[in-house]
């Protein structure tokens, strides 16, 4: 199985097919000559530039049904983009189906649930739940699409306490190829798809909405400290000792990130153009509990910026402060079984402040706790101890207006060097939500246990979504954020 979607073969759409699409769907159908075409096909990663023959902006589940039916009838490949954060291969020809108009959140405070449309970002879900005193268990980046992240699982800032984000999925609405209407998938109705769609990520249909369970809004102490380059070795050593001590309770979720912020006015002066390390933490508990638990980390160095204290859950995105502006980048991830002194040494050797490489962030997340609780789903990497994400600095455009080729190659090489340096402490696996174009298909596949892969293949085979062996047909790519949704 190739879990990283491959770009469909070029295919040309005919004028009659375009007219048929325009008459069948309520949303816009745009071709390259239309003024809104470029904006419609653009994603968060500006290094990925789709060139479909037609872009369909689905305005309803019925639009998704009509698009898939017409694409099938005309033999056209289909790729699907939600908010566009995923590093999906560039589409050349065929139909690009965008789901950003399928946005909206409906909260049922009594049932403690939220119905989330496919085009909805996490910040909207968090805000809607927060307004009624509840919390949505989300990823670290509020601007990422909620549905795309849930289809891969989702590691959030309070995940050691509350678990994988998709553990709270109650139902999904999905359009299968050649279907006449969206199908409602629950544990009781369509249990095979309910298993596969929570973590299987792609090649299983176009998910138009998800209903998730909410929790009572917790008391949370959170934030982080930025330390200068000179403190990076000590901060990493202190963090490693602390997270591997076996004394960190499940109420604490942390990560540490080597950052190289650009020298721009939009970056706070203490961080601008410098190598820093950002130590992030969230404690579900009282200020006194947080102070006692995090005391070893506070003494790791002298912070140059940041802070820690009571944080309303509605501002959870302030913990990681992930980028919100689109840029061209190269990224990749890896799962680690251990974090040793040698692991830290290898990280510094490949990504430390003395390394001259176009890296933007290298992050290590502490997993375990509720992340590791077994659930009958297809989420990959539950048994990993740590997760790594590496991404380059923004890649500039070349003279032709496209992402500069040599700069993109150098960015990918820098990220690959980090991952290769950490392979001795990994099974060679990547979690699908934290994989990028630098990852190999084999790394993403290894993230799933063998039994999970077998069941995913069986679902595809039984549903006609793959070949006789349950492998993806490769004729269409059909979930929002089909490769990576940061979280």
Buried (B, 14 or more C-beta within 10 A) or exposed (E): BEBBBEBBEEBEBEEEBBEBBBEBBEBBBBBEEEEEBEEBBBBBBBBBBBBBBBBBBBBBBBBBBBBBBBBBEBEBBBBBBBBBBBBBBEBBBBBBBBBBBBBBBEBEEEEBBBBBBBBBBBBBBBBBBBEBEBBBBBBBBBBBBBBBBBBBBBBBBBBBBBBBBBBBBBBBBBBBBEBEEBBEBBBEEBEBBBBBBBBBBBBBBBBBBBBBBBBEBBBBBBBBBBBBBEBBBBBBBBBBBBBBEEEBEBBBBBBBBBBBBEEEEEBEEBBBEBBBBBBBBBBBBEEEBBBEBBEEBBEBBEBBBBEBEEBEBBBBBBBBBBBEEBBBBBBBBBBBBEBEEEBBBBBBEBBBBEBEBBBBBBBBBBBBBBBBEEBEBBBBBBBBBBBBBBBBBBBEBEEEEEBBEEBBEBBBBBBBBBBEBBEEBBBBBBBBBBBBBBBBBEBBBBBBBEEBBEBBBBBBBEBEBBEEEBBBEBBBBBBBBBBBBBB
